[in-house]
Amino acid sequence: MANVQRATWSNKLAFVLAGAASAVGLGSMWRFPYLAAKYGGGTFLFLYLVFVFTIGIALLLLETAFGRKTGQSCIGAFKSFGKKYAPIGVFASCVPFIIVPYYCVIGGWTVKYMTAYLSAGPAALADGGDYFNSFISSGWESAVFMLIFMVATYAIVALGVNNGIEKANLVMMPALIVVSLALGIYALTMPGALDGLAFYLIPDLSKFSPELIIAALGQTFFTLSLAMGIMFTYGSYLEKKEKLTSSVVQIAGTTFAVSLLAGLMVVPATFAALGSGDAVAQNAGPSLMFVILPQVFNNMGAAGGIIGFVFFILVIFAALTSSVSLTEACVSIIHDGAGCTRKRAIVLSVVFITVVGFIVNLGYSNLAFIQPLGEGTTILDFMDFLSNSVMMPLAALMTCIFVGWIIGPKVIADEVKESAAFKLEKVWTVTIKFIAPICIVLILIAYVAQAFGLITL
């Protein structure tokens, strides 16, 4: 059913900032620099750029137009074409509910590290990982910082689409870009940093491999907030007069720019402080963010504490913009699906996310004996694998098949043309029907194989 009280974005800029804020998250801050350093710098950058502005934009346009056409979040969007298609929406809608609890746990880690640069100092954090491991296994302390991050997320969502999400993004997104640029420029002034810049930007064709292609595809897929229900929701808030084609190009461009800046901050600084980019190329995720980079900041001398503090403020902004969009997707799904008030949908979302977040957090202490993917793994690892490596590719594949082969691409293309000419409609159609599904299957196979140690990405 259509919701006559449904919120709308104030203008196109609000939508673009929201879409970009959703896409720019921890994956941009800690995964992109790692992949770029590992896969030949400029070689990876070029492939990632190509994939973002081809397959990435095609899928982004599909989800956004789908949401705007139906005026519904994920479940309602599919259900509007017949009740028998609702299960596709239900499956895709599970993704944000799985991601946001553990995302808030990691968000709590970033808050802790921001405060630690003021209280403990850079030297205490640059101990090879002991400080980090002690904190995440503390149970109560890590739970407190998780709750701080959650409260910030809930407060923004509770204020609504216009007064909360729009206004928060209007502050955080420009701040994120300005601070990223400032830190990147500062990193380049360090002795040896220009060698790191060359390492980061100049293509190393010897690193070209099938794994590189899969890695660039996967990074494209995950950094654009695809198959999380987010862009369906955000698209449903967009008025018919706003041009979808230019909007998704701007979202993709902003996402690529922030990812590029993240690498510009991390790789040259690491090269200058540690003598090479190997530390980045060999460490992804929490290891890079909470173990390697504190060593880099500590080696910066007197400025290291300030740089570390500012850097983690930046990371908090990136994490918060994504957690807000994920939580908003959860709220919208409950709001539309259950037909309840937005207030009740927020309460239900908050309760679920908080409870599951506590369980994930305990996976490093009282529940550490639960190792779903084998020895040394955690509940967070399992939820990350389930959502990112399995459910998101499957949800995207089902969406492409549904649009490409069941209702037909013309249905979505006509929605795009409501507000602007669609000159690349034929190319988009081929991408949705053939190219994107093949790429998604490759991503699915590769990431499952990686989880079982068959390949390394």
Salt bridges, closest charged atoms under 4 A:
GLU141 OE2 - LYS112 NZ 2.68
GLU239 OE1 - LYS241 NZ 3.72
GLU328 OE1 - ARG342 NH2 2.77
ASP336 OD1 - ARG6 NH1 2.88
ASP414 OD2 - LYS410 NZ 2.84
ASP414 OD1 - LYS417 NZ 3.72
GLU415 OE2 - ARG68 NE 2.72
GLU415 OE2 - LYS240 NZ 2.91
GLU425 OE1 - LYS417 NZ 2.95
